[in-house]
């Protein structure tokens, strides 16, 4: 499959996924998002922050696309995005299995998804969650060690940017491969080309999601929250109204994580 044909089919699938499944699965995505927000709040409760951290923590939304580990201090709140992808993976497994059983004739509930997920799925995904968390910590430590011991400024910047990038995309790739492993009986060889195509899909949607978040927070949430000057009230309200926005992302990440490997498997 050529890259242009692949890209065309992947972009089309983004649109088709929202068209076919958004109404039927949005309630399920909201439920998963609520659980994810509770875990994010717990991670925040037990996180340590370096004194030099200047990035604003406006609401729980801040932790999905920002990293707060700095200096020699690792903040476990940085695992929020990894936890989110864990729930996206559960959602994806349920949707893939239900779509093979006449999904169009059903109005889906969390119960439908729960019944379609096996104990083996949860076990494997928890293993990947742990592995991804360890990788995130190791990459932060590599970045921290580099900043303290690399004299070449350009080399230090390159290592920092590379580690930051890998902290975002390695968990996405690992979870995507796990979903494929759990849902496909006859597997084809995993090649560098297939991984690169998967990376492109993940990068496209992740960048789209980040830009949507920035726009919504600046122009929509900023307008809604204009009357609230108290930082704690602002934090609470934006966290609540941010739940539907994060739930909206589930289908996009589902498409990016599952469609790429389907397309490259049959060509």
MODA-V768282 format. One record per run of one state. SS is the DSSP state (A for helix, B for strand, O for the rest). FROM is the first residue (numbers start at 1). TO is the last residue. Records with the same first field share a line. If there is no record, write none. Layout:
SS->FROM-TO  FROM-TO
This chain:
O->1-2  46-61  66-69  71-72  74-75  100-102  106-109  117-118  150-152  184-191  225-230  242-242  266-267
A->3-45  62-65  76-99  103-105  110-116  119-149  153-183  192-224  231-241  243-265
B->70-70  73-73
